[in-house]
């Protein structure tokens, strides 16, 4: 099957498969809710209230401390565009040319994206329920942050039966600085983390009850979690460690193979997607993965946890203490599971060309999010170990530790509030001014831009700037069609120094047609403008 044919097939098949998977996951959650409720009953109402309070504090702090904006350009716009196309056209594609007729989006040109489609699918659920508005996606990721804290508590408690350690695990998680930056974006990593955690949680619920309905929950959660990022498949490795160490007998049960078949069916979308995208360079100048990247990435990503700049050294000390000293003889298997989880998602990027957390002015720190759940649980274990050691020697040790964590956290507030740097800062300004230009566009108009998705998700007809180069006369035809006018967006790509082809797409239009300057902005050596083509 040719690549184009497979991508066209996947753009439809993938959507319906994810819809089926998500529906089954909701049903499975409902069927398993009583088992989750039993866990909360076991910890007591007081501790449940504390968990809920930590979750609410997490959702509030992530939305209030850190400015709400994009950090990875222009991926977040692409995710929203694909979500919009799924919501309104049931196809997992990015719209490169779209028109609004009677407030309804018509897709004229589309492109299948390299990223798996689970996150855009979730965006589509939000858009088709509440309407297309980027704000809803920010709020969604804020909510996901609070829910992830709850998942961490449950995983920690099911593994170690230590309420105090579990509370400290989820409390420390909501105070990790990089979390507070990325959970207030439209990026895919927050959902990736949450559903990976759900996979582990559902496997532990099965180990606790050993009922087929629990295996149903685990199967649907694991299948869905595989569809967020290419490295999401590593959670299956962690789950394998869980069953290998905690319940090897599962491989002898008949229901395992029944649900294994269901898992295979639900995984066909991501398998076909990765096969179809196997030749993608992902922006790498050479090999995407190589041993050559290891020395640099290992040095940078190890020091990330020790330099006390973006990740608190205090948390690293607690985490190491938890791994080394928390009830070593009793919980070797459980610690092995957590260590495997951390190493899988931390170690994966050591061989990736953009895997160093300092890549592209620190934008790759988002990859560290994938390893924070097991690290946070180790932090909780470390604090619990210190508490056990000092509780008879130091009064109010619990309060002292909490105050220490909070006081230490305040040192990172300036970093949390900081915004993207370098070229990403120029892209951020591009997005900001594009939204200003959007307010100046009249009804029944269309704009030529390198990033149509920025305008399409705000209800404005848009088309790729390159269209005029590849199909001369497109602007002339659109002048006759759109009575509100044809506009050109001079954006980041129009003046970028390292890509002559992208610059020429805009220059070809402005050199060929007369135009009126509607508005211009400047940021450093970048220009951003809105121009109206004169007929």
N, C-alpha and C positions, 0 to 999 in steps of 0.2 A: 504494500500500500504506500503510495506517495505521501510525502510529509504534509503537503497541503490538504490532501484528502483525509488523512488521519486527524489533523488538527480541526478540520471542519466537523468530522464525526465526534471528536472529543468535546468540542464546544457545546454540543447538545447532550451527548451521552453522560458526560461528567456532571452536568447540572442535575439531571434526573437521578443519577446515582447518589449524589450528595443529598438531594431532597429525600430520597428513600432512607438513606443512612441517618439523617438528622431526625426524621420522623420516628424511626425505630429507637433512636437514642432517647428521645423524649418519652416514648412508651416505656422503655426499659427503666428510665429514671423513676417514673411514676410507680412501676411495679416494685422497685427497690427502695422507695422512700421510707417504708416502715423499717428497713434494716438500717438506714442512715439515722432515722429517728431514735432507734435503740441505742446507737452510739452516743447521741446527745443526752439521752436519758441517763446513760451510765456516767457521764461526766458531771451531771447535776445542773440545775437551773442557774446557779451563780456563775459557774464557769462558762456556760452557754452564753450568758449575758455578756461576759467579758469578751468572748470570741466575736459576738455580734458588734460590740463596741469597737474592737480593733478593726473589724471590717469597715465599719462606718468611718472611722478615723482615716483609714487608708483611702477610701473613696473621696473623702473631703479634702485631705491633704494633697492628693495628686492633682485634683482639679483647681486648688486654690494657690498652692505654693509656686507651681511651675507654670509659665505662660503656655497657653494652649496654641500650639502651632505644629507644623510639619517639621520633621528633622531629616528624613531621607527623601530627597527629591530625585525624580518626581514619582517615585514608587507609590506613595500614599494616594496621589491623584489617580494613578492607574488602577489601584485596588478599588477606589470608589467608582471609577468609570466601569470596570468590569461588573461590580455589584449592581450598578444602574442597569447595565445591559441584561444581566440575569433577571433582575426584577421585572423589567418591562418587555423583554424579548426572549427570555428563557435560553440565552446563549452566553457562555462564558468567554466573552470577547471584550477587547478594548475598542471603543468607538473612535475612529480617526476622522470621520465625517458624519455629522448628525444635524438634523433639522427639527425644529419644533413647529408642529402644526396643531393648533388648538390645544396647546399645552402638552402635547404628546410627542415624545421623542421618536424620530424616524432615523434608523441607522442606515447610512448609505455606504460606508466603508468601515471595515472592522479588521481586527488583528488578534490572533490568539496569543496569549501572553505566556512567558516562560515559567512564571510562578504557579504552583498548585492553586486550586480554586476554592479551598474550604473557607478561607477568610473572605474573599469576595462574595462567596455564597452567603455567609452570615450577614455581610453588608446588605445583600439583596433582600434578606428577610426583613431587615430594619427599614429599608427604603420602600418595599412594597407594603409594609404595615403602616408606616408613619409619613411616607413621602420622602423625596430626595432632598436631604439636607446634611451637609458635612458635619454639622454640630452634633447630630445624633451619633455619629461614629466616635467622636471624642468622648461623649457621655458613655457610650457602650464600653470603650476601653477603660474608663474610670470605674465602671461597675465590675468589669472583669477583674480589676485589681483587687477590689474588696472580696470578691468570690474566691480568688486565688489564695488569699490569706486563710479563708475558711478551709479550703482544700488542704493547705499545708498543715493546719491544726489536725485535721482528721487523719492524714497520712502519718504524721508524727505519733499521734496517740495510738493508732492501730499497730504501729511498729514497736513502740516502746512502753506503752501504757503509763506514760508520765505526763500528767496534765500540766504541771508547771513548765516542763521543757517544751511541751507543745504550744503553750501560750506564748512563751518567749520566742519560739520559732516564728510564729505568724506575726508577732509584734516586731521582731527584727526585720522581717521581710518587708513590711510597709515603710521601713526607714532606710532601705538601701537606696542611695542617691540615684543611681542609674535607672532604677525602677520608676522613681518619681518623675524622671524625664520622659521615658518612653511610653509609660501608660497614660500619658496625656497627649498622645499623637494619634494618627490614623494608621500606624504601622501594624504589620502582621504578627510581630513577635509576641505581644501580650496574649493574643488568642492561642498562639502556638504553645506558650508556657502553660496556660490554663488547661487546655485539653490534654497536654502531656501529663499534667498532674492528675486529671480526671482518669486517665488510663491506669496510672499506678493506684489511685484510690479505689477504683472499681475492682482491680485485681485483689487488693487487700480485703475488700468487702466479701469477695468470693472466698478467700482463704478463711475468713472468719465464720462464714455460714455454710459453705460447700453446697449451695443449692443451684440448680440449673438457671433459675431466674437471675442469680448474681452473675453467672457466666454470660448470660444474655446482655446484661449491662456492660460487662467488661468488653465483650466482643464489639458492640456498637461504639463504645467510647474509644477503644483502640483504633478501630477502622477509621473513625472520623478524625482522630488526632494525627493520622499519617498524612493528611492532605493539606497541611499548612505550609511547610517549607520542605525543600529536598532532603534536608537532614532529619526531618521528623521521624523517619523510619528507625532512628536509633532508639526511640522509646520502646520499640518491639524487642530490642536487645535487652533493655533494662527489665522489661516484663519477663523475658526468658530467664534472667537471673533470679527474679522473684520466685518463679515456680520451681526452678532448679534447686534453690536453697530451701524453700518453705513447703513445697508440696509437689514432689516429683511424681507422686501417684496420679496426678491429674492426667498424665499421658496414658493411663490405663482406663480412663473413664470414657464411656461411649459418648456422653454429651460433649466432651471436648472435641471430638471429630465432627460432630454435627455443627457446632458453632465455629469450628475451624473452617468448614466449608462456607459458612456465611461470611466469615472474615475474608476468605479468598474472594468471594463475589464482590464484597464491598470495597475491596482493595484494587479491583481491576482498573478503576479510574486513575489512581495515582501511578500504578505500574505502567499503564499505557501512556500517561502524560510524561513520565520521566523518560520513557523510551523515545517518544516523539521529540523531546527537547534535549536529547543526549548530545547533540552537536553544538548546543549553545555555548558561547564563550564566557558568558556572564561578565563581560567586560575585562577579562583577563588578557594581558598582552602576550602571554605564553600559555603554559599549562595551568589549568584551574587548580589542580592539586599536585603538589610536588614535595619531596623531602628537602628541597632547597629552601623552602619557606620555613622549615621547622626551627632552625636556630633563632631567627629573628622573632618569630611568633611566640616561641616558648619563653624567650627572655622577657618580651613585653607583656605577655598575658599572665606570666607568673608574678611579675612585679606589680601588675595591676592590683593584686590583692594585698600588697605589702607596702606600697608607696604612700598610702594614706592620702591620696589625691581625689580619686573618684570612687573608691571603695574603702570603707572605714577599716583601718588596721585593727581597731578594737574588735570588730566582727571577725576578722581573720584569726585573731588570737583565740577568741571564744570558739570558733569553728574547729581549729586545730586541737584545742583542749577537749572538745566534745568527741572528736574522732579518737584521740589517744587515751582519754581517761574515763569516759563515761561507762561504767559497769562492763568492763572489757570482756569478762568471761561469759556474761549472760547474753550479750547482744552482738556477737561477732557476725552472724548472718545478716542482721539488719543493717549494721554498719557497712558491710560489703555491698549490699544493695544500694545504699546511698552513695558510697564511693564510686561504684560502677556508673551510676546515674550522672554524677558530677563529671567523671573522667570522660564519659561518652560525649557529652555536649560541650565540654571544655576542650578535650583533646581533638575533636573533629576539626576545629578551626586552626589547629597548629600547622596543618598541611595545606590550608587554603590560601590562595594568593592575597585575598583581602581579609585574612583571618586575624591579623594583628589588631588588637583593640585600638591602636592609634591610627589605623588606616583612614585616609580621607578625613583628617582633622577629628578623629575620634568617633566617627559615625558607626564604625564597626563595634563599638562598645555594646550596641544592641544585641550582638551575638552572646554576650555574657549573661543576658537575661535567662537564657535557656538552661544555665547551670545553677541558678539561684535557689530553686526549691530545695534540693538536697543540701546546699550550703547553709540555708536558713535553718534547716532541721539540725544540722551539726552545731550551729550557733546556740540553738535552744538547749542541746545536750551539754554544751560547754558551760553555759550559765548554770544549768542544773548541777553540774559537777562542782562548780565553785561554791554554789549554795550549800551543797552537802558537806563540803570541806570546812566552810566557815560559819555555818548556822549556829553552832554552839559556842563560837568565839566572838562573833560580831553580831550585835543586835540589829534588827531590821535590815538584814542583808538583802532581802528582796527589794525593799524600797531603794536602798543604795545603788543596786545594780540598775534598776529602772531609771533612776536619776542620772546615773553615769551614761547610759545609752542615749538618753534624751539630750543631755548636755553635749555629748560627743557629736550627736546628729546636727546640732546647730552650726558646727564648723563647716558643714557641707551645704548649707542653704545657699550661699552665693553660687556654688557650682551648679546646684539643682536649677537655679533661676537663669543660669547662662543659656545662651542660644547657640545654634550651629555656627561654625566658623568657616573661614576660607571660602571656597567656591559655593559651599552649601549656604553660606550667608547671602551670597549674590542670588542664589535660587530662592531663598526665603523672601528677599525683597521683590523678586520677580513675581512670586505668588501674591505677595501683599499688594503690589501695584496692579496686578491683573484683576484683583477683586475691586480695586478702585475704578479701573477701566470698565469693568462690567456694569457699574452703576450709570455709566455715560452712554451705554449702547441702547438705542431705541428699539421698540418692538419691530418685528419682522426684519431684523438685520442679521448679518452673519459676519464672523470674524475669522480671518486667516491667522493661524498661530501654530507654533511648534507643539503646543500642549492643549489640544482641543478639550481634553477631559476636564481641565480647570474650569472651562466655561460651560461645558455641557451639563455638569452636575449642578450648576447654578441656574439652569434653565435657559441658557443662551445657545443658539445655533452656532456651530463652529466647524472648522475644517483645517486639515493639515496645510501648513504653508507650502510644503513641497509639492502640493497638487498642481499649482500653477506651472512649476518647472516641468513636471512629468506630463501634464495635460494642458498645454498652452491654450489660453482662451477661456479657462475656467472662471476667472474673475469677470470677464465680459459677460458670460452667460449668467452669472450670479447677480450682476448689476440689473439685469432685466427681471430676475426672479424676486429679489429681496428689495421691497420698496423702502425699507428702513435704512438701506445702504449696505455697502461692503466695506469692512474695516480690516486693517492689518495691525497685528500685535508685534511690536518690536520688543523682543524678550531676551532672556539670558542667552539662548542659542543663536540669536541674531547677531550678537557681537562677541561670542566666545572666541578666544584667540587660537585655540588648538584645533578647531574644526572648521576648515574653509568651506566644506560642502554645506554645513548647516547655515553658515553666514550667507552663502550665496542664495539660498532659498528665499530669504527675505529681500536681499538686494535685487534679485531678479524681478520682484514685484515692484519695488520702489523705483527702480530704474526704468521700468516699462510703462508705468501708469502715473498720471498726475495724482497728487494726494494733498489733503489738508491735515495739518497737525492739530489734533484735538487736545492732546495732553502728553507731556513728557516729564520723566523723573530721571535723576542721576544718582547713582550710588557708587562711590569710588570711581573706577574706570568703566563702569557699566552704564548703559543707557536703556531706559524702558519707555516705550511710547505707544500711543494709540493714534493711528492715522486713518483717515477716511478717504477712500478712493473716489476721485472726482470723475463723473461720467462725461 
